[in-house]
Amino acid sequence: MPPTPALNDYGAKNHQLASHRWPGANTAIPFFYGYTEQMKVTEDFLKDNLGVDIFAISKLASGKERLIAPLDRQNFNLLAGETITAEIVIQNRKIGHNLVPEQRDFYESWVEFTATDSAAREFFHSGALTPDGFLDENAHTYTNRLINEEGRLIDLHQVWTTKARTFDNTISSGQSDLVRFKFRIPANTSGPITLTAKVNYRRFRRGFTNFILAKSVDYPIVQLGSASLPINIGKTEGSWPPPDKIQMLRWNNYGIALLRQQQYWKAQEAFQRVVEIDANYVDGYINLAIAAYSTLVDTRTDPDGAGNMSTANSASKDYGRALHYLAQALEKQPGNYRALYYRGLIYRLQNRLEDAISDLQLVAKQYPRFRQARQELGYAFFLLKQYGPAREQFEALQAINPDDLTAHYYLSLIYRQLGMQPEADREGALYSEHKDDTGAALLALYWRNKHPDIAHENQPYHVHGSGVK
């Protein structure tokens, strides 16, 4: 509620009142009712909430894929007729929640990318709207797709009929996404060419507004972030300044986006560039450790059906590189809780349970509502058959989130070991009721097989292009 001028209001102090406009993401209400000033406030509030960085291009050189990055700080040669892949980093830097938040089945946010020649003629466009106002089905979107138990798409927000999510793409607050566009530069193109990337937002999908209003209306589209970069055809040469903090953070965001796409070895290369630029950047070493650790553990697996708590085949793996990077981080900043958490996690995977508990207890004490720390700590106690401390951690986890599936599962086992049979039965029943339905996953897979555009988007690493996937 920022102060706003109010020259003639008796309640004003120093000719100012606290604003009651409460701008947010709902562009539909001011548009529908014609509240022009509220619409402008809302649009201004939404602009530039995302970082958009045309970070790199890659192309074949001597039979190998060459990455040119950061694109605006490199000497390179680009020819008309070449095929290149532009790599765009999208960072959720100012939004305090995911892009997009819950109820994302009827929100619409997507990346629009264009390439134009020196005469502003467009020769590549991804993320365009069709003439009837619908979004290109091959656009890179931040949304989801829900289906009902018959395997039909829920496209009118009938969320109470949801059986499965076939696709769910979102960027957590502070995280990054990497979007790739592959295209051929026309043979007769003269430079420079200009690459432009925008992240657009529309409050409701066109199909939903058409249904609700019983007519077709162009609801407003707001840019949450954008960037544009000219590139020479021929040689790009320059004397570039030494990499600074901004370039370091660009590499760091790129690495985070690669982690998201499970390109762990490439993420390590990106984070190595981070610490080369600034050897004292502690998070760079922690991110290196995460990338190294992730190459050994697929964090998507969930063998117990209760939150990825298995140690199967982990104790024998070599986590030496990850632990080395964490040691470097802790040497530079002793007591760094992020480093302690990941070291405790690796110790738990190595079955070094006492060491894991020592680190994780420090983290849980400092951040008592950090669910993953409670989860890992409780599981370490559980493996040591120390059921009292394990119970304490999983009950604390349940206090943070009463619906936590991992807490239901392990408390059902812990209560049984402590002779608390009614409590064990209750937690077991809650786990059985809320655990993932394996049939739902198969239904989602079947739906994606019939919808290749969504199956393509569902892959962590994918490329958008004209006939290129």
C-alpha positions as CSV (number, residue, x, y, z in Angstrom):
1,M,0.0,0.0,0.0
2,P,2.4,2.7,-1.2
3,P,1.7,6.4,-0.5
4,T,-0.2,8.1,-3.3
5,P,-1.1,11.8,-3.8
6,A,-4.5,12.8,-2.4
7,L,-4.7,16.6,-2.5
8,N,-8.4,17.0,-1.6
9,D,-9.0,14.0,0.8
10,Y,-9.7,14.9,4.4
11,G,-8.0,11.7,5.6
12,A,-4.8,12.5,3.9
13,K,-1.6,13.3,5.8
14,N,0.8,15.6,4.0
15,H,-1.5,15.3,1.0
16,Q,-0.9,11.5,0.8
17,L,-3.0,8.4,1.4
18,A,-2.0,4.7,1.5
19,S,-3.0,3.2,-1.9
20,H,-5.8,0.7,-1.8
21,R,-5.4,-0.5,-5.3
22,W,-3.6,-3.7,-4.4
23,P,-2.1,-4.4,-7.8
24,G,-1.6,-8.1,-8.7
25,A,-1.7,-10.4,-11.6
26,N,-5.4,-10.1,-12.4
27,T,-5.6,-8.1,-15.6
28,A,-9.1,-9.5,-16.4
29,I,-11.1,-7.6,-13.8
30,P,-10.0,-4.0,-14.7
31,F,-10.3,-4.9,-18.4
32,F,-13.8,-6.3,-18.0
33,Y,-15.1,-3.4,-16.0
34,G,-13.2,-0.7,-17.9
35,Y,-11.1,0.5,-15.0
36,T,-8.5,2.2,-17.1
37,E,-6.3,3.6,-14.3
38,Q,-6.4,0.3,-12.4
39,M,-5.4,-1.5,-15.6
40,K,-2.4,0.7,-16.0
41,V,-1.3,0.2,-12.4
42,T,-1.7,-3.6,-12.8
43,E,0.3,-3.6,-16.1
44,D,3.1,-1.5,-14.6
45,F,3.2,-3.8,-11.6
46,L,3.6,-6.9,-13.8
47,K,6.3,-5.6,-16.1
48,D,9.9,-6.6,-15.8
49,N,9.4,-9.2,-13.1
50,L,11.5,-11.7,-15.0
51,G,15.0,-11.6,-16.2
52,V,15.3,-12.5,-19.9
53,D,18.8,-13.1,-21.1
54,I,19.7,-14.0,-24.8
55,F,22.7,-15.7,-23.3
56,A,24.1,-17.9,-26.1
57,I,23.9,-19.5,-29.5
58,S,25.3,-22.8,-30.5
59,K,26.2,-24.0,-34.0
60,L,28.2,-26.7,-35.7
61,A,31.8,-26.0,-36.1
62,S,34.3,-28.6,-37.4
63,G,31.7,-31.3,-36.9
64,K,31.2,-30.3,-33.2
65,E,28.6,-28.2,-31.5
66,R,30.1,-24.9,-30.4
67,L,28.6,-22.8,-27.6
68,I,29.1,-19.1,-28.0
69,A,28.4,-17.5,-24.6
70,P,27.8,-14.9,-23.3
71,L,26.7,-14.0,-26.8
72,D,27.3,-10.3,-26.3
73,R,30.9,-10.8,-25.0
74,Q,32.4,-13.1,-27.6
75,N,34.2,-12.9,-31.0
76,F,32.7,-15.3,-33.5
77,N,31.8,-15.7,-37.1
78,L,28.2,-16.2,-38.3
79,L,27.2,-16.8,-41.9
80,A,24.0,-16.4,-43.8
81,G,22.5,-19.9,-44.5
82,E,23.8,-21.3,-41.2
83,T,21.5,-23.1,-38.7
84,I,21.9,-21.9,-35.1
85,T,20.2,-22.6,-31.8
86,A,19.5,-19.5,-29.6
87,E,19.6,-20.2,-25.8
88,I,17.4,-17.9,-23.7
89,V,17.7,-17.9,-19.9
90,I,14.4,-16.9,-18.2
91,Q,14.9,-16.0,-14.5
92,N,12.0,-15.7,-12.0
93,R,13.7,-12.9,-10.1
94,K,11.0,-10.7,-8.5
95,I,7.9,-12.9,-8.1
96,G,7.5,-14.3,-4.6
97,H,5.9,-17.5,-6.0
98,N,6.1,-19.8,-9.0
99,L,5.6,-18.6,-12.5
100,V,2.7,-19.3,-12.9
101,P,1.1,-20.0,-9.5
102,E,-1.6,-22.5,-8.7
103,Q,-4.8,-22.7,-10.8
104,R,-2.3,-22.6,-13.7
105,D,-4.7,-24.6,-15.9
106,F,-6.4,-21.4,-17.0
107,Y,-3.5,-18.9,-16.8
108,E,-1.4,-18.5,-19.9
109,S,2.2,-17.5,-19.9
110,W,4.6,-18.2,-22.7
111,V,7.9,-17.3,-24.4
112,E,7.6,-15.5,-27.7
113,F,10.8,-15.4,-29.8
114,T,11.5,-13.7,-33.1
115,A,14.4,-13.3,-35.5
116,T,14.4,-10.5,-38.0
117,D,16.8,-9.3,-40.7
118,S,18.3,-5.8,-41.2
119,A,15.1,-4.6,-42.8
120,A,13.0,-5.9,-39.8
121,R,11.6,-8.7,-41.9
122,E,10.8,-11.6,-39.7
123,F,12.2,-15.0,-40.7
124,F,11.5,-17.0,-37.5
125,H,8.7,-16.7,-35.0
126,S,7.8,-19.0,-32.1
127,G,5.0,-18.3,-29.6
128,A,2.7,-16.4,-31.9
129,L,-1.1,-16.1,-31.6
130,T,-3.3,-17.6,-34.3
131,P,-5.8,-15.2,-36.1
132,D,-8.6,-16.4,-33.7
133,G,-6.5,-15.4,-30.6
134,F,-5.4,-18.9,-29.6
135,L,-1.7,-19.5,-28.6
136,D,0.4,-21.6,-31.0
137,E,0.3,-25.1,-29.5
138,N,4.1,-25.5,-30.0
139,A,4.9,-22.4,-27.9
140,H,7.1,-22.8,-24.8
141,T,4.6,-22.3,-22.0
142,Y,4.4,-22.0,-18.2
143,T,1.2,-23.8,-17.5
144,N,-0.2,-27.3,-17.0
145,R,-2.5,-29.8,-18.6
146,L,-5.0,-31.7,-16.5
147,I,-7.1,-34.7,-17.5
148,N,-10.1,-36.5,-15.9
149,E,-10.5,-40.2,-15.2
150,E,-11.7,-40.8,-18.8
151,G,-8.4,-39.3,-20.1
152,R,-10.1,-36.1,-21.5
153,L,-8.5,-32.7,-21.2
154,I,-9.9,-30.4,-18.5
155,D,-10.0,-27.2,-20.5
156,L,-12.8,-25.2,-18.7
157,H,-11.3,-25.3,-15.2
158,Q,-13.4,-28.3,-14.0
159,V,-10.5,-29.0,-11.5
160,W,-12.7,-31.2,-9.2
161,T,-12.7,-33.8,-11.9
162,T,-8.9,-34.0,-12.1
163,K,-7.3,-37.5,-12.3
164,A,-3.8,-36.6,-13.5
165,R,-1.5,-33.9,-14.6
166,T,0.0,-34.7,-18.0
167,F,2.3,-31.6,-18.0
168,D,3.2,-29.0,-15.4
169,N,5.9,-26.4,-16.2
170,T,6.7,-23.6,-13.8
171,I,9.7,-21.6,-12.6
172,S,10.1,-21.4,-8.9
173,S,10.9,-18.1,-7.3
174,G,14.6,-17.3,-7.9
175,Q,15.1,-20.2,-10.3
176,S,15.8,-20.1,-14.0
177,D,14.6,-21.8,-17.2
178,L,16.5,-22.4,-20.4
179,V,14.5,-22.1,-23.7
180,R,16.1,-23.1,-27.1
181,F,15.0,-22.0,-30.5
182,K,16.6,-23.6,-33.6
183,F,16.4,-21.9,-37.0
184,R,18.2,-21.3,-40.2
185,I,19.4,-17.8,-41.2
186,P,18.1,-17.3,-44.8
187,A,20.9,-17.5,-47.4
188,N,20.3,-14.0,-48.7
189,T,20.1,-12.3,-45.3
190,S,22.3,-9.2,-44.6
191,G,23.1,-8.3,-41.1
192,P,22.7,-7.5,-38.5
193,I,19.9,-9.9,-37.5
194,T,18.0,-9.2,-34.3
195,L,16.9,-11.8,-31.8
196,T,14.0,-10.8,-29.5
197,A,12.6,-12.8,-26.6
198,K,9.6,-11.9,-24.5
199,V,7.7,-13.7,-21.7
200,N,4.0,-12.9,-22.2
201,Y,1.2,-13.3,-19.7
202,R,-2.6,-13.5,-20.3
203,R,-4.8,-14.0,-17.3
204,F,-7.0,-16.6,-19.0
205,R,-6.6,-18.9,-22.0
206,R,-8.6,-17.8,-25.0
207,G,-10.7,-21.0,-24.9
208,F,-11.7,-20.3,-21.4
209,T,-12.7,-16.6,-22.0
210,N,-14.6,-17.7,-25.1
211,F,-16.6,-20.1,-23.0
212,I,-17.3,-17.8,-20.1
213,L,-18.2,-14.8,-22.2
214,A,-19.9,-16.7,-25.1
215,K,-18.0,-14.5,-27.5
216,S,-14.4,-13.9,-28.6
217,V,-12.6,-11.0,-26.8
218,D,-9.0,-10.0,-26.9
219,Y,-8.0,-9.8,-23.3
220,P,-4.8,-7.9,-22.5
221,I,-1.4,-9.5,-22.9
222,V,1.4,-8.1,-20.6
223,Q,5.1,-8.6,-21.0
224,L,6.7,-9.9,-17.8
225,G,10.2,-9.5,-19.3
226,S,11.9,-9.0,-22.6
227,A,15.3,-8.7,-24.3
228,S,16.6,-7.9,-27.8
229,L,20.1,-8.4,-29.2
230,P,21.5,-7.6,-32.7
231,I,24.0,-10.0,-34.2
232,N,26.3,-9.4,-37.1
233,I,26.4,-11.5,-40.2
234,G,30.1,-12.1,-40.7
235,K,32.6,-11.3,-38.0
236,T,31.8,-10.0,-34.6
237,E,35.0,-8.7,-33.0
238,G,35.6,-6.5,-30.0
239,S,37.7,-5.9,-27.0
240,W,35.6,-7.1,-24.1
241,P,36.1,-6.0,-20.5
242,P,37.1,-8.7,-18.0
243,P,34.2,-10.7,-16.7
244,D,32.5,-9.0,-13.8
245,K,29.8,-9.9,-11.2
246,I,27.1,-9.5,-13.8
247,Q,28.7,-12.0,-16.1
248,M,29.3,-14.3,-13.2
249,L,25.6,-14.2,-12.3
250,R,24.6,-14.8,-15.9
251,W,26.7,-18.0,-16.0
252,N,25.2,-19.0,-12.6
253,N,21.6,-18.5,-13.9
254,Y,22.5,-20.5,-17.0
255,G,23.9,-23.3,-14.8
256,I,20.7,-23.4,-12.6
257,A,18.6,-23.6,-15.8
258,L,20.8,-26.6,-17.0
259,L,20.2,-28.3,-13.6
260,R,16.5,-27.9,-14.1
261,Q,16.8,-29.7,-17.5
262,Q,19.0,-32.5,-16.0
263,Q,22.0,-31.4,-18.1
264,Y,24.2,-32.0,-15.1
265,W,27.6,-32.2,-16.8
266,K,26.9,-28.9,-18.7
267,A,25.8,-27.3,-15.5
268,Q,29.1,-28.2,-13.9
269,E,30.9,-26.5,-16.8
270,A,28.7,-23.4,-16.3
271,F,29.4,-23.3,-12.5
272,Q,33.1,-23.8,-13.1
273,R,33.0,-20.6,-15.1
274,V,31.3,-18.9,-12.1
275,V,34.1,-19.7,-9.7
276,E,36.7,-18.9,-12.3
277,I,35.3,-15.3,-12.4
278,D,34.9,-15.0,-8.7
279,A,36.8,-17.5,-6.6
280,N,35.1,-16.3,-3.4
281,Y,31.5,-16.8,-4.6
282,V,30.4,-19.5,-2.1
283,D,27.2,-20.4,-3.9
284,G,29.2,-21.2,-7.0
285,Y,31.0,-24.1,-5.2
286,I,27.7,-25.3,-3.7
287,N,26.1,-25.3,-7.1
288,L,29.1,-27.2,-8.4
289,A,28.5,-29.8,-5.7
290,I,24.8,-30.0,-6.6
291,A,25.6,-30.7,-10.2
292,A,28.2,-33.3,-9.3
293,Y,25.9,-35.0,-6.8
294,S,23.0,-34.9,-9.3
295,T,25.0,-36.9,-11.9
296,L,25.0,-39.8,-9.4
297,V,21.5,-39.5,-8.0
298,D,18.4,-39.1,-10.1
299,T,16.4,-36.9,-7.8
300,R,13.2,-37.8,-9.6
301,T,13.2,-41.4,-8.3
302,D,11.0,-42.2,-5.4
303,P,11.4,-45.9,-4.7
304,D,9.6,-45.8,-1.4
305,G,6.7,-43.8,-2.8
306,A,7.3,-41.3,0.0
307,G,9.6,-38.6,-0.9
308,N,12.9,-40.0,-2.3
309,M,14.2,-41.4,0.9
310,S,16.0,-44.5,-0.4
311,T,19.7,-45.2,0.1
312,A,19.7,-48.1,-2.4
313,N,23.0,-48.3,-4.3
314,S,24.0,-44.9,-3.0
315,A,26.6,-45.8,-0.3
316,S,29.0,-47.3,-2.9
317,K,28.9,-44.3,-5.2
318,D,31.7,-41.8,-5.4
319,Y,30.5,-38.5,-4.0
320,G,34.1,-37.2,-3.6
321,R,33.9,-34.4,-6.1
322,A,30.6,-33.1,-4.6
323,L,32.1,-33.2,-1.1
324,H,35.3,-31.5,-2.4
325,Y,33.2,-28.6,-3.7
326,L,31.3,-28.4,-0.4
327,A,34.5,-28.4,1.6
328,Q,35.7,-25.4,-0.5
329,A,32.4,-23.6,0.2
330,L,32.7,-24.2,3.9
331,E,36.3,-23.2,4.0
332,K,35.4,-19.9,2.5
333,Q,32.3,-19.5,4.7
334,P,32.3,-21.8,7.7
335,G,28.8,-22.6,8.9
336,N,27.1,-21.9,5.5
337,Y,23.7,-23.7,6.1
338,R,23.1,-24.4,2.4
339,A,26.5,-26.2,2.2
340,L,25.8,-28.0,5.4
341,Y,22.4,-29.2,4.2
342,Y,23.8,-30.7,1.0
343,R,26.8,-32.3,2.8
344,G,24.3,-33.8,5.3
345,L,22.3,-35.1,2.4
346,I,25.3,-36.7,0.8
347,Y,26.4,-38.2,4.1
348,R,23.0,-39.8,4.5
349,L,23.3,-41.2,1.0
350,Q,26.7,-42.7,1.9
351,N,25.2,-44.2,5.0
352,R,27.4,-42.0,7.2
353,L,24.3,-41.4,9.4
354,E,26.0,-39.8,12.5
355,D,27.8,-37.3,10.3
356,A,24.5,-36.6,8.4
357,I,22.7,-36.0,11.6
358,S,25.4,-33.6,12.9
359,D,25.0,-31.4,9.8
360,L,21.3,-31.6,9.4
361,Q,20.6,-30.8,13.1
362,L,22.4,-27.5,12.6
363,V,20.3,-26.7,9.5
364,A,17.0,-27.7,11.2
365,K,17.8,-25.5,14.2
366,Q,18.5,-22.5,12.1
367,Y,15.6,-23.1,9.7
368,P,13.0,-25.0,11.7
369,R,10.4,-24.8,8.8
370,F,12.8,-26.2,6.2
371,R,10.9,-29.3,5.3
372,Q,13.6,-31.1,3.4
373,A,16.0,-30.8,6.3
374,R,13.4,-32.2,8.7
375,Q,12.7,-35.0,6.2
376,E,16.4,-36.0,5.8
377,L,17.1,-35.8,9.5
378,G,14.1,-37.9,10.4
379,Y,15.1,-40.5,7.9
380,A,18.6,-40.7,9.2
381,F,17.3,-41.3,12.8
382,F,14.9,-43.9,11.3
383,L,17.7,-45.8,9.7
384,L,19.6,-45.8,13.0
385,K,16.4,-47.2,14.7
386,Q,16.3,-44.1,16.9
387,Y,12.5,-43.9,16.7
388,G,12.0,-41.2,19.3
389,P,14.1,-38.5,17.5
390,A,12.8,-39.7,14.2
391,R,9.2,-39.3,15.4
392,E,10.1,-35.7,16.6
393,Q,11.3,-34.8,13.1
394,F,8.5,-36.2,11.1
395,E,5.9,-34.7,13.5
396,A,7.6,-31.4,13.0
397,L,7.4,-31.9,9.3
398,Q,3.7,-32.7,9.7
399,A,3.2,-29.5,11.7
400,I,4.6,-27.5,8.8
401,N,2.4,-29.4,6.3
402,P,-0.3,-31.7,7.6
403,D,-0.6,-33.3,4.2
404,D,3.0,-34.2,3.8
405,L,3.1,-37.7,2.3
406,T,6.5,-38.5,3.6
407,A,5.5,-37.8,7.2
408,H,2.4,-40.0,6.9
409,Y,4.5,-42.9,5.6
410,Y,7.3,-42.8,8.1
411,L,5.1,-42.0,11.1
412,S,3.0,-45.1,10.3
413,L,6.2,-47.2,10.6
414,I,7.6,-45.3,13.6
415,Y,4.4,-45.3,15.7
416,R,4.2,-49.1,15.1
417,Q,7.7,-49.5,16.4
418,L,6.8,-47.4,19.5
419,G,3.7,-49.5,20.2
420,M,1.3,-46.7,19.2
421,Q,-0.9,-48.8,17.0
422,P,-3.9,-46.5,16.7
423,E,-1.7,-43.7,15.6
424,A,0.2,-46.0,13.2
425,D,-3.1,-47.1,11.6
426,R,-4.2,-43.5,11.2
427,E,-1.1,-42.4,9.4
428,G,-1.0,-45.5,7.3
429,A,-4.6,-44.9,6.2
430,L,-3.8,-41.3,5.4
431,Y,-0.8,-42.4,3.3
432,S,-2.8,-45.0,1.4
433,E,-5.5,-42.4,0.7
434,H,-3.2,-39.7,-0.6
435,K,-0.3,-41.5,-2.2
436,D,0.2,-41.2,-5.9
437,D,-2.1,-43.4,-8.1
438,T,0.1,-45.3,-10.4
439,G,-2.8,-45.6,-12.8
440,A,-2.9,-41.9,-13.1
441,A,0.7,-41.8,-14.3
442,L,-0.1,-44.4,-17.0
443,L,-3.2,-42.4,-18.0
444,A,-1.0,-39.2,-18.3
445,L,1.5,-41.1,-20.4
446,Y,-1.2,-42.4,-22.7
447,W,-2.6,-38.9,-23.2
448,R,0.9,-37.5,-24.0
449,N,1.4,-40.2,-26.6
450,K,-1.7,-38.8,-28.4
451,H,-0.6,-35.2,-28.1
452,P,3.0,-34.9,-29.4
453,D,3.1,-31.1,-28.8
454,I,2.7,-31.6,-25.0
455,A,5.0,-34.7,-25.0
456,H,7.6,-32.5,-26.6
457,E,7.2,-29.8,-24.0
458,N,7.2,-32.3,-21.2
459,Q,10.8,-33.3,-22.0
460,P,13.3,-31.4,-19.7
461,Y,15.6,-30.7,-22.7
462,H,13.8,-29.8,-25.9
463,V,14.3,-27.4,-28.8
464,H,11.7,-25.2,-30.5
465,G,12.1,-24.7,-34.2
466,S,10.5,-24.9,-37.6
467,G,10.1,-28.6,-37.9
468,V,12.9,-29.2,-35.5
469,K,12.3,-31.1,-32.3
